[in-house]
Amino acid sequence: MYYPDEVIEEVRTKNDIVSVISQYVRLTKRGGNYFGVCPFHNEKTPSFSVSPGKQMYYCFGCGAGGNVLTFVMQYENYTFTEAMQNLAERAGITLPQAEETEEQKRQADLRMRLLEVNKMAARYYYYQLRTPAGMHAMEYLKNRNLSDETMQKFGLGYSLMYSDALYRYLKQKGYSDEILDQSGLVKIDERGPRDRFWNRAMFPIMDVNSRVIGFGGRVMGEGEPKYLNSPETKLFDKSRNLYGLNLARTSRRPYFLLCEGYMDVIALHQAGFDCAVASLGTSFTPGHALLIKRYVTEVIITYDSDGAGQKAALRAIPILKNAGLSVRVLNMKPYKDPDEFICALGAEEYQKRIDAAINSFLFETDTIRMRYDFSNPEKKTEFHREVAARLTEFTDELERDNYMEAVAARHQIPLSALREMVNRMGGRRIVTETEAEEQSEARELRSKRKKEKDEGLRGDQRLLLNFITSHPERSHSLRKLLSVECYTDGVYHQIAEMVYADLDAGRAPEPAAVMNRFLDEEEERNQVAAVFNTSLSSDYTEEEQEKILAEAARRVKRSYLDQMVRKETDPVKLQQIIMERAKLESLHIFLD
């Protein structure tokens, strides 16, 4: 949908990027920018930067970048129109009725058609479950103690035993092979069309607005895999969706119950625990944690009580904590999962287990304790050392003391001895970390300088464009030397056009406004973000910085003139270019 530039700018400028991204990512101020763990790729060390001055974000790890509009588009999987509407509503702006561009219309139409196909398939599966052909799937669900009301609430269904039943049904409804293939419901290759799901109990997967975006299927009888999910599509990203979230988000409980599978979520909702969610056939990710944080501040992990479930809980805990969530872990022993527990003891007993759920750190120390034989003094000491090492990870002294007291009491460790061990380890750890950090910084500095030296022409153009944008008052000579045409790369040329136009008109360039021209193309958008996040290390003196910028300008100008020499056919003009090229080598380039 087309909106005038001034409307796009109004929406962008009235949505502060730090405020918006803070709803999704835990940010910490560092210098003039904010940093957090990137929501677009898995990482442990925060490399995701948000600049309040430039109103842009950029990940130094994966290269994702843009302004507040592109963040909402990328994170929420929104179209441009949906992102505009979301941010306009947030800022209290009434958008004008606007026309769509051809590309925006095509993308919006595609999403609409995919939603239609998924909705049609969900109705088809729902109907088949309640026919004689779906009797064995219905018996399976009934044997799992699911009521008709619950099955209706979750839209449960059945895919027939025939491998092309859904395909033939949807073709009769007028859907093309292309759209069916993109839906993930049908595979179309040289062997012909085949349903992805057949002879399975079907679980529609819905987004937060209760729109069907994918499916999970549990095989009836023998077959592998036991559970199968829709593939990634324009609608479905399993790393950013949670099963049951469309219902859990309206719960009045102050926490979410985090489960492992569909049946656990459904069983808990049926028992009255309407805050249960589960990841979708994939390990728990930072994207899942950030999605949860939008609705609650606490998560109670209720994974299976077997070894695999405990390991999964240990992996999920740091991810949830990094997102700023409080975490507890529920003990379901002697039962394996929530479904089995509730069938055996009922909802009231399960609520007692929720109330008794232990702090995640104590769960971790309990898990560590199971690895050691306390009848062996050596092994017992090793346990004490491992727990002490974990306690040194708390940087806040009061928090560390509180956990120290709790761990000492729980595992019958003399508090004074544990405190002495923690303090001794903490001292060594600080020295070791300091040394490691110094070595790491030195390596990074050497690597950065080598990269800045070897990056080449594109790096030079990025560096110069960012400097001219950030320091227009010191860039007059640079702009006089380097015309827009000197920026030969397509994206950089467009950036130079906009930045130079602003400066010629007496306006300060706004990087986030420049980004508006690149909203539709992710690759170009990331290149633009990289331009406005390319700068020289503060380790350089001002004199060194001027020299580096001057040499970068010389290389960019030289490259442009070399191209002109190769293209020019007029002898007079060619001689002029050659002379200018010769003078460039001795030209003194300075910053105003």
C-alpha positions in Angstrom: 0.0 0.0 0.0 1.4 3.4 -1.0 1.7 6.2 1.7 3.1 9.6 1.0 6.6 10.1 2.3 5.5 12.7 4.9 3.0 10.1 6.4 5.7 7.5 6.6 8.0 10.0 8.3 5.3 11.0 10.8 4.8 7.4 11.8 8.5 6.8 12.1 9.4 9.9 14.0 6.6 9.4 16.5 7.7 5.9 17.4 11.0 6.1 19.2 13.1 3.1 18.1 14.5 2.4 21.6 11.0 2.4 23.1 9.6 0.1 20.5 12.4 -2.4 20.4 12.5 -2.5 24.2 9.2 -4.2 24.0 10.8 -7.1 22.2 14.5 -7.0 23.2 16.2 -6.5 26.6 18.4 -3.5 26.0 21.3 -2.1 28.1 22.8 1.3 27.5 26.4 1.4 26.6 27.8 4.8 25.7 25.4 6.6 23.3 23.7 3.4 22.1 21.8 0.5 23.5 22.8 -3.2 23.1 21.0 -6.5 23.4 20.9 -10.0 22.2 19.9 -10.1 18.5 16.3 -11.4 18.0 17.1 -12.4 14.4 19.8 -15.0 15.1 21.0 -17.1 18.0 23.9 -15.5 20.0 25.1 -15.3 23.5 27.1 -12.1 23.4 24.9 -9.0 22.7 25.9 -7.6 19.3 22.5 -5.9 18.5 22.9 -2.2 18.6 20.1 0.4 18.7 21.0 4.1 18.1 18.6 6.7 19.5 20.5 9.4 17.6 20.2 7.7 14.2 16.9 6.0 15.1 18.3 2.8 13.6 19.3 -0.7 14.7 22.1 -2.9 13.5 23.4 -6.3 14.4 27.2 -6.6 14.1 26.8 -10.4 14.1 24.3 -11.1 11.4 24.1 -7.8 9.6 20.4 -7.2 10.1 19.6 -3.5 10.3 17.0 -0.8 9.6 14.6 1.7 11.3 11.6 1.2 13.5 9.4 0.2 10.5 11.7 -2.5 9.2 12.2 -3.9 12.7 8.4 -4.4 13.2 8.2 -5.9 9.7 11.1 -8.3 10.3 10.2 -9.3 13.8 6.5 -9.6 13.5 6.7 -10.9 9.9 4.4 -8.0 8.9 4.0 -6.5 5.5 4.9 -2.8 5.2 1.2 -1.9 5.4 0.7 -4.0 8.6 3.8 -2.4 10.2 2.5 1.1 9.3 -0.9 0.3 10.8 0.6 -1.2 14.0 3.0 1.8 14.6 0.4 4.4 13.6 -2.0 2.9 16.2 0.7 2.9 18.8 1.4 6.6 18.2 -2.3 7.6 17.9 -2.0 8.5 14.2 -4.9 8.1 11.8 -3.6 6.9 8.5 -5.0 8.1 5.2 -6.6 5.7 2.8 -3.7 4.8 0.5 -3.1 2.9 -2.7 -0.8 -0.1 -2.8 2.3 -0.4 -5.0 2.3 -3.5 -7.3 4.8 -5.3 -5.1 3.1 -4.5 -1.9 -0.2 -5.6 -3.4 1.3 -8.8 -4.6 2.7 -9.6 -1.1 -0.5 -8.7 0.6 -2.5 -10.8 -1.8 -0.2 -13.8 -1.3 -0.5 -13.6 2.5 -4.3 -13.3 2.2 -4.4 -16.4 -0.1 -2.2 -18.4 2.2 -4.4 -17.5 5.2 -7.4 -18.6 3.1 -5.8 -21.9 2.2 -4.9 -22.7 5.8 -8.3 -21.8 7.0 -9.9 -24.0 4.3 -7.6 -26.9 5.2 -8.4 -26.5 8.9 -12.1 -26.7 8.2 -11.5 -29.8 6.0 -9.5 -31.6 8.7 -12.0 -30.6 11.4 -14.8 -32.1 9.3 -12.9 -35.4 8.5 -12.3 -36.0 12.2 -16.0 -36.2 12.7 -16.7 -38.6 9.9 -16.5 -42.5 9.9 -13.1 -42.2 8.2 -11.7 -40.2 11.2 -13.1 -42.6 13.8 -9.7 -44.0 14.9 -8.3 -40.5 15.3 -11.3 -39.5 17.3 -10.9 -42.6 19.5 -7.2 -41.7 20.1 -8.2 -38.1 21.2 -11.0 -39.4 23.4 -8.6 -41.9 25.0 -6.4 -38.9 25.8 -9.4 -37.6 27.8 -10.2 -34.7 25.5 -13.7 -33.4 25.6 -15.7 -32.4 22.5 -15.5 -28.8 23.8 -11.8 -28.9 24.0 -11.4 -30.4 20.6 -13.6 -27.7 19.1 -11.7 -25.0 21.0 -8.4 -26.1 19.5 -9.9 -26.9 16.1 -8.5 -30.5 16.1 -9.0 -32.5 13.0 -7.8 -35.5 10.9 -6.0 -35.9 7.6 -7.2 -38.9 5.6 -5.1 -41.9 4.7 -4.9 -40.9 1.1 -1.8 -39.0 0.1 -3.6 -36.5 -2.2 -7.0 -36.1 -0.5 -6.4 -32.5 0.7 -4.8 -31.5 -2.6 -7.8 -32.7 -4.6 -10.2 -30.9 -2.2 -8.3 -27.6 -2.5 -8.0 -27.9 -6.2 -11.8 -28.2 -6.4 -11.9 -24.9 -4.4 -9.9 -23.2 -7.2 -6.5 -22.9 -5.6 -3.5 -23.2 -7.9 -0.6 -25.6 -7.6 1.7 -22.6 -7.0 -0.2 -21.3 -4.0 -0.7 -24.8 -2.6 3.0 -25.5 -2.8 3.8 -22.2 -1.0 1.3 -23.0 1.7 3.4 -26.0 2.9 0.3 -28.2 2.9 1.2 -29.9 -0.4 4.5 -31.0 -1.9 4.7 -30.7 -5.7 7.7 -32.1 -7.5 8.5 -34.4 -10.5 6.5 -37.2 -8.8 3.4 -35.1 -8.7 1.4 -33.5 -5.9 1.3 -35.1 -2.5 -0.2 -34.0 0.8 2.3 -33.2 3.5 -0.1 -34.6 6.1 -2.0 -37.8 5.8 -3.4 -40.3 8.4 -2.6 -37.9 11.2 -4.5 -36.2 14.0 -4.2 -32.5 13.1 -3.5 -29.6 15.3 -4.0 -26.2 13.7 -1.3 -23.7 14.7 -2.6 -20.1 15.1 -0.9 -16.7 15.4 -1.8 -14.4 18.3 -4.8 -13.2 16.3 -6.1 -16.8 16.0 -5.4 -17.0 12.3 -4.3 -20.5 11.1 -0.7 -20.2 9.9 0.4 -23.8 10.0 -0.3 -27.3 11.3 1.1 -30.1 13.4 0.2 -33.7 12.8 0.4 -36.8 15.1 0.6 -40.0 13.1 -2.1 -42.6 13.7 -0.6 -46.0 14.1 2.9 -46.8 13.0 5.0 -44.3 11.1 7.7 -41.7 11.3 8.0 -39.0 12.2 5.6 -39.4 15.1 4.9 -35.6 15.0 5.2 -33.5 11.9 5.0 -29.7 11.6 4.4 -27.4 8.6 7.6 -26.2 7.0 8.6 -22.5 7.1 6.3 -20.4 4.9 5.5 -16.7 4.3 3.1 -17.2 7.3 4.8 -19.7 9.5 8.1 -19.2 11.4 8.3 -21.9 14.1 11.1 -20.0 15.9 8.7 -17.0 16.5 5.4 -18.7 17.2 4.2 -20.6 20.2 1.4 -23.2 20.3 -1.5 -21.9 22.4 -0.3 -18.3 22.6 -3.5 -17.1 20.9 -5.4 -18.3 24.0 -2.7 -17.9 26.7 -2.2 -14.2 26.0 -5.7 -13.4 27.3 -5.1 -15.4 30.5 -5.4 -13.5 33.8 -2.5 -15.5 35.4 0.7 -13.6 35.8 2.9 -16.3 34.3 3.0 -18.7 31.4 3.4 -22.5 31.7 6.0 -23.6 29.2 5.4 -27.1 27.9 7.0 -29.4 25.4 4.1 -30.5 23.1 0.6 -29.9 21.8 -1.1 -32.5 24.1 0.4 -30.9 27.2 -0.9 -27.5 26.2 -4.4 -28.8 25.4 -4.6 -30.9 28.6 -3.6 -28.0 30.8 -6.1 -25.6 29.1 -8.8 -28.2 29.6 -7.9 -28.5 33.3 -8.3 -24.7 33.6 -4.6 -23.6 33.2 -5.3 -21.3 30.3 -1.7 -19.9 30.3 0.0 -22.9 28.8 2.2 -22.6 25.6 4.7 -24.8 23.8 7.4 -24.4 21.2 6.6 -25.9 17.8 8.8 -28.9 17.1 12.0 -27.0 17.7 14.3 -26.1 20.5 13.3 -23.1 22.6 14.8 -19.9 21.1 15.5 -16.3 22.1 12.7 -15.4 19.7 10.3 -17.5 21.8 11.5 -15.9 25.0 11.0 -12.3 23.6 7.5 -13.3 22.4 6.6 -14.5 25.9 8.0 -11.3 27.5 5.4 -9.2 25.6 2.7 -10.8 27.8 4.2 -11.9 31.2 7.2 -11.5 33.4 7.4 -15.0 34.8 7.6 -18.5 33.2 7.1 -21.8 34.9 8.8 -24.6 32.9 6.8 -27.8 32.9 8.8 -30.0 30.6 8.8 -33.8 30.9 10.4 -35.1 34.0 12.7 -37.6 32.2 16.3 -36.9 31.3 15.6 -35.3 28.0 13.0 -33.0 29.5 15.4 -31.9 32.2 18.1 -31.2 29.7 15.7 -29.2 27.6 14.8 -27.2 30.7 18.4 -26.5 31.4 18.8 -25.2 27.9 15.7 -23.0 28.1 16.5 -21.3 31.5 19.4 -19.1 30.3 17.4 -18.1 27.2 14.5 -17.0 29.3 16.7 -15.2 31.8 18.5 -13.3 29.1 15.2 -12.0 28.0 14.6 -10.6 31.5 12.0 -13.2 32.6 11.8 -14.8 36.0 12.0 -18.6 35.8 10.8 -21.4 38.0 10.7 -25.2 37.3 7.8 -27.5 38.2 8.4 -31.0 39.5 5.9 -33.5 38.1 7.5 -36.7 39.4 6.6 -39.5 39.5 4.6 -38.6 36.4 6.2 -37.9 33.1 4.2 -34.9 31.7 1.4 -32.5 32.6 -1.2 -34.6 30.7 -0.3 -37.8 32.7 -0.1 -35.9 36.0 -3.5 -34.3 35.6 -5.1 -37.6 34.5 -3.7 -39.2 37.6 -4.0 -36.5 40.3 -6.2 -33.7 38.9 -6.0 -30.0 38.5 -5.9 -29.1 42.2 -2.8 -31.2 42.8 -1.2 -29.7 39.7 -1.8 -26.2 41.1 0.0 -27.2 44.3 3.0 -28.2 42.2 2.8 -24.8 40.5 2.9 -23.1 43.8 5.8 -25.2 44.9 7.8 -24.7 41.7 11.5 -24.0 42.5 13.7 -21.1 41.4 15.6 -22.0 38.2 19.0 -21.6 39.9 18.1 -24.1 42.6 16.8 -26.4 39.9 20.1 -26.2 38.2 22.1 -27.0 41.4 19.7 -29.9 42.1 20.5 -31.2 38.7 24.2 -30.9 39.3 23.8 -32.6 42.6 22.5 -35.7 40.9 25.8 -36.2 39.1 27.8 -36.6 42.3 28.1 -39.5 44.8 28.0 -37.8 48.2 29.3 -41.0 49.9 32.6 -40.1 48.2 34.2 -37.1 50.0 36.1 -36.2 46.8 33.0 -36.1 44.7 31.2 -34.2 47.4 33.9 -31.5 47.3 33.8 -31.4 43.5 30.1 -30.6 43.8 30.8 -27.8 46.3 33.4 -26.4 43.9 31.0 -26.5 40.9 28.2 -24.8 42.8 30.6 -22.2 44.1 31.8 -21.5 40.6 28.1 -21.0 39.5 27.5 -18.6 42.3 30.4 -16.4 41.2 28.3 -15.6 38.0 26.0 -13.3 40.1 27.5 -9.9 39.8 25.2 -8.3 42.3 26.5 -8.9 45.8 23.2 -9.0 47.6 21.7 -11.4 45.0 24.8 -13.6 45.3 24.5 -13.7 49.1 20.8 -14.6 49.0 21.5 -17.5 46.6 24.5 -18.6 48.6 22.3 -18.9 51.8 19.6 -20.8 49.9 22.1 -23.2 48.3 23.9 -23.8 51.5 20.7 -24.7 53.3 19.3 -26.8 50.5 22.5 -28.9 50.1 23.7 -28.8 53.7 26.9 -26.9 53.0 28.4 -24.8 55.8 27.6 -21.2 54.8 30.9 -19.8 55.9 32.9 -22.4 54.0 30.8 -21.9 50.8 31.2 -18.1 51.1 35.0 -18.4 51.5 35.2 -20.7 48.4 33.0 -18.4 46.3 35.1 -15.3 47.3 38.3 -17.1 46.5 37.0 -18.4 43.1 35.5 -15.0 42.4 38.8 -13.3 42.8 40.6 -15.7 40.5 37.7 -15.5 38.0 37.8 -11.7 37.9 41.6 -11.7 37.2 41.2 -14.4 34.6 38.3 -12.7 32.9 40.1 -9.3 33.0 43.2 -10.9 31.3 41.0 -12.7 28.8 39.0 -9.5 28.1 42.2 -7.5 27.5 43.5 -10.2 25.2 40.2 -10.3 23.4 40.1 -6.6 23.1 43.6 -6.6 21.7 42.7 -9.3 19.2 39.5 -7.4 18.2 41.5 -4.2 17.8 44.1 -5.8 15.5 41.3 -7.5 13.6 39.3 -4.3 13.2 42.3 -2.4 12.0 43.2 -5.1 9.5 39.6 -5.2 8.3 39.4 -1.4 8.0 42.7 -1.6 6.0 41.7 -4.5 3.8 38.0 -4.0 3.3 38.4 -2.2 0.0 36.4 0.2 -2.0 33.0 -0.7 -0.6 34.3 -0.2 2.9 35.8 3.2 1.9 32.4 4.3 0.5 30.6 3.2 3.7 33.1 5.0 5.9 32.9 8.2 4.0 29.1 8.3 3.7 28.7 7.7 7.4 31.2 10.4 8.2 29.6 13.0 5.9 26.2 12.2 7.4 27.4 12.3 11.0 29.7 15.3 10.6 28.3 17.5 7.8 30.1 20.6 9.2 33.5 18.9 8.6 32.7 17.4 5.2 32.7 20.4 2.8 36.1 19.5 1.2 35.2 15.8 1.0 31.9 16.6 -0.8 33.7 19.0 -3.1 36.2 16.2 -4.0 33.7 13.4 -4.2 30.6 14.0 -6.3 27.6 11.7 -6.0 28.9 9.9 -9.2 32.0 8.8 -7.3 29.9 6.4 -5.2 29.6 3.7 -7.9 27.8 1.0 -6.0 24.1 1.0 -6.6 22.9 1.3 -3.0 25.7 3.6 -2.0 25.0 5.8 -5.0 21.3 6.2 -3.9 22.4 7.0 -0.3 24.8 9.6 -1.5 22.1 11.2 -3.7 19.8 11.6 -0.6 22.5 12.7 1.8 24.0 15.2 -0.6 20.5 16.6 -1.5 19.7 17.1 2.2 23.0 18.9 2.8 22.7 21.1 -0.4 19.3 22.1 0.9 20.7 23.0 4.3 19.0 20.0 6.1 20.7 17.5 8.4 20.5 14.0 6.9 18.5 11.5 8.8 19.7 7.9 8.4 16.4 6.4 9.5 14.6 8.6 6.8 17.1 7.4 4.2 16.0 3.8 5.1 12.4 4.5 4.0 13.5 4.1 0.4 14.7 0.5 1.0 11.8 -0.9 3.0 10.9 -3.6 0.5 14.4 -5.2 0.0 16.0 -6.8 3.0 19.4 -7.2 1.5 19.6 -3.5 0.4 18.2 -2.5 3.8 21.0 -4.3 5.6 23.5 -2.6 3.3 22.1 0.8 4.2 22.2 -0.1 7.9 25.8 -1.1 7.5 26.7 2.2 6.0 25.4 4.2 9.0 27.2 1.8 11.4 30.6 2.0 9.8 32.9 4.3 11.7 36.5 4.4 12.8 37.6 3.1 16.2 37.9 5.6 19.0 41.4 4.2 19.6 42.6 6.3 16.7 43.8 9.8 17.4 42.0 12.6 15.5 45.1 13.0 13.3 45.0 9.3 12.4 41.3 9.4 11.7 41.8 12.4 9.3 44.6 10.5 7.5 42.5 7.3 7.1 39.5 9.3 5.8 41.7 11.2 3.4 43.2 8.0 2.0 39.7 6.5 1.7 38.5 9.5 -0.2 41.6 9.3 -2.4 40.9 5.6 -3.2 37.2 6.3 -4.0 38.1 9.2 -6.3 40.9 7.2 -7.9 38.6 4.3 -8.6 36.0 6.6 -10.2 38.6 8.3 -12.4 40.0 5.0 -13.5 36.5 4.0 -14.6 36.1 7.2 -16.5 39.4 6.6 -18.3 38.2 3.2 -19.4 34.9 4.6 -20.7 35.9 8.0 -22.2 36.5 8.1 -26.0 37.0 11.8 -26.5 40.8 12.5 -26.5 40.5 15.9 -25.0 38.3 14.8 -22.1 40.5 11.7 -21.6 43.6 13.9 -21.2 41.7 16.1 -18.6 40.8 13.0 -16.6 44.4 11.7 -16.7 45.7 15.0 -15.5 43.2 15.1 -12.7 44.2 11.5 -11.8 47.8 12.6 -11.6 47.1 15.6 -9.4 45.1 13.4 -7.0 48.2 11.6 -5.7 49.7 14.9 -4.4 46.5 16.6 -3.5 46.2 17.5 0.2 42.8 16.3 1.4 41.7 17.7 4.7 38.6 17.9 6.9 37.0 21.3 7.4 
